[in-house]
């Protein structure tokens, strides 16, 4: 018995030693694995920084090359200008043609306006009679009402302002061409770098000319002459206050208007966000009134392309004419619907109709990148470049948007917002949220989303859950773009935060995918006190990511809000209940399965 007891003790001692050695070996293997993982991350980070550095140098080189070409072009234009004989400067050479007003006007129950394209090109030799269709969105109607009621009927000096691409010029031109030409004469002045393009419609005919800035006073007086006592409206398009030549033209137009305010009307169309220093008494004396035009929305684009002829006109500009790796989208295969084409380009073009319907994807990206590289920062965009000493009078990166009764300056598109956010420090984003988000939910919500992606990419997040989970940390990870329309063939090997670019995705702002843990977490960042839960969007994303059904993967949905809103936040309404039943979500219990978590933005 004693020998058996000793043998049993010896066996237990050996078993203990064996387990200790196995535990030591396991810890060494785990340490080695973590060390390899850390080295891999550091190597990836070094490669990423090096790639960013090379990309930055390449962009700087391209920017300098483009600047050199622009300077060379201006030199050639100045040389041509100097070679123009002085005899031409002392007169106006008009080109006349039929006005063709009977071919233009409202159609489709005033939802669209038919316009002759030659009026926009200011080319009298253009006899193609090509028709353009303008979508009469709400801003179109409001601007025309301002021109009719305030400028024409009450004699106000009208200033129409808004970011580039809102349709200020085309809407004003459409209004002028819809007037009764037996009652009104129209003069449209477009200010260009070298000339003033002048177009007049009178007695059923139109005429075009170019007036040099060096003889602008004489040229404008000649263009306005001979119409005394008749109703006459002049539009000054493209005005920039810091251009002395533009100031001279504006002064001439004011003198002309003041000489007969009973019959003469003047409207100024500008992409400047501010007129500069305001002199209230002078504005009142001149009866100056302003009207600001908001940027386009996705819904307005989608309604516009329902018109077949309009869609055929803009279709070439909706094609993905380049391979765009930065959007994780390949060249269009021709099978997409018109709505899908619009939504895809909306990520880049945003609120600028010019970018959406008049420029190719390659041209739009080049223009936006040039503007970003010029030194524009996020705070400049949120300010709208307002002020007499603004660094830029026109900024193609800006959109002017409505949130209920509030109007705000925001980045023109999601591409611009994410690019500027990447260049903005986290502390600056927090400060901007405090400075510009107070009392403005639209600005605060946009900055809240930017702050979320910034922290996920740099430091990770500490979130406070509502309920038993309390506080957890989300590790930092790579942030890449994702399209639920295109999907992803192969999931990233490491934990990744996917940033959706498609407005069709709905319901979430990010998708956290951890292939190793087989976990998908949808994140909706919001500052609202309640948010809808549309489960069909989540199902579409899971299919696009090729996530298998049957419970093999864990699927979570987290509504991420400011931590001070945790107690008040509600998830409602819930739509498409049961859509995620194959992923472990019980029909009718989705609101209880979804998580609510808060982060501090102070």
C-alpha positions, 0 to 999 in steps of 0.5 A: 500500500505504501509503495502504491501511495508513493507511486501515485504521488510520483505520478501526480508530481510528474503530471504537475510538472508536465502541466507547468511545462505546457503552460510555460510553453503556451505562454512563450508561444503566446508571447511570440505570437503577440510579438510577431503580430506587433511587428507585423502591425508596426511594419504595416504602419511604416509601409502605410506612412511611407505610402502616404509620404510618396502619395503626398509628394506625387500630389505636390508635384502634380499640383506644381505642374498644373500651376505652371500650366495655368500660369503659362496659359494666362501669359498666352492670354495676356499676350493675345490681349495686348495684340488686339488692335486699339480700334476694336477696344473702342467699339462693340462687334455684335453677332445676331441671331433669332432668339428662339424663345418659342422653343424654351420654357416650362414643361412636364407640369412645370417640373422641368425647364427647356433651354437652348444650350447656346444661351449658356455657351454665349455662342451666337454661331451655335445653331444646333438648337440643342435642348437642355432640360433643367430640373425645377427643384424647390430652390429653383422655384424660390430663386425665381420667386425672389427675382420676380417678387423682390427684384422685378416687382419691388425694384430691389438690387438683388444679390443671389449667392450660393456655392458653385454648382447650385444652379444660380446662373441657369436658374437666373437665365431661365427666369430672364428668358421666360419674361414677356419680351414685349414688356422687358429687355434682357441683358446678361453679363458674364464676367470672365478672366479676359472679357465680359460676355454680353448677351441681349434679347430684344424684339425677338432677337438675341445678340452677343458680344465681347467687351474688354475690361480696358473699355468696359465703361464705354462698352457697357454704356453703348450696350445699354444705350437706346432703351431709355424709358423701357423696362430693362433687367441686367444680370451681372453673373460671376462677380468677385469682389476682390477683382478690381475689373469686376468692381468697375463693371458693378459700379457702371451697372449701379450708375445705370440702374440709379439713373432710372430705378422705375424701369431698370432692374439689376441682379448680381449672381455670385459664388462668394459666400459673403459680400464682404463688409456690409454697410447697412444704411447704403444697403437700405438706400439701394434697396439691396436684398440677398437670396442664398441658394442651397446645394442639391440633395440626393433626392433631387438628383434622383428625381431629375434623372427620371426625365428620360431626355435629361438622363440621356444628356447627363449619362456620359458624366455618370460613367465611372471613366477611371479605375478608382481604387480609393472608392473600391469600385471598378469601372461600370459594367453598363448594367447599373440603373440610373439611380445606382449611377447617381448614388455612386457619383454622389459620394464624390460630387455631393451637392454640386450639380455641376460636378454631378451632371457636367463633369466626368468622375476623373475631372471632379476628383482632380478639381477636388484634390486640387482644392484640398491641396491648396491648403483648405482646411475643415474649419475654412469649409465650416465658416463658408469663407465668410469675411472681408479677408477670407483666403478664398472668395469661392470654394468648390469644396463647400455646400450650403445645406438645410437642416429643418430651419437651420442652414449651414456650410458643410463639405460638398461631399462625403469624399471631401469630408472624409479627406479633410477629416483625415488631415484634421487632428482629433483635438481640432475636430472636438473643438470644431464640434463645440464651436460650430455644432452648438445649436446646429444638429446638422454640423454637429452630426457630421463632425460626430461621424468624422470624430468616430472614424478619426478615433477608430483609425488613430487611437481606438474608442472607449465606449460606455454601453447602456445596460450590463456591458458597461465600458469597453474598448474598441481597438483602433483599426484600418478604415477603408471605403465600402460599397454595398452596391459592389460588395467585397469578394475577399474580407480583410484578414485583420480587423477593419472598419468599413466606411460606406460610400453609398447613400443606398446603404442606410441605417449605419455609418460603419461596419466593423469586420473581424474575420478571425473572431467571425464577428460583424458589428454595424455602427450608426453614429448619431446625435439624435435622441431617436433613430430608425432601425431598418433591418433590410439595409443590414441584410443587404450589407451582410450579403454584399460581404458574403457573410454566411447564415446559420449563426457561424458569425456573430452580428451586432448592431450598435447605435453610437451616441454622445454619452450624455444622451444614453438615458434618453435615446430611443430605437424607433421605428423598426422596419423589416422585422425578421430580416436578420432571423438567419443571423441569430436575430429574433423577429420582434426582439430586434430593438432589445438585441441592438446595443446603445453606446455612448462616447464623449465628444468634449 
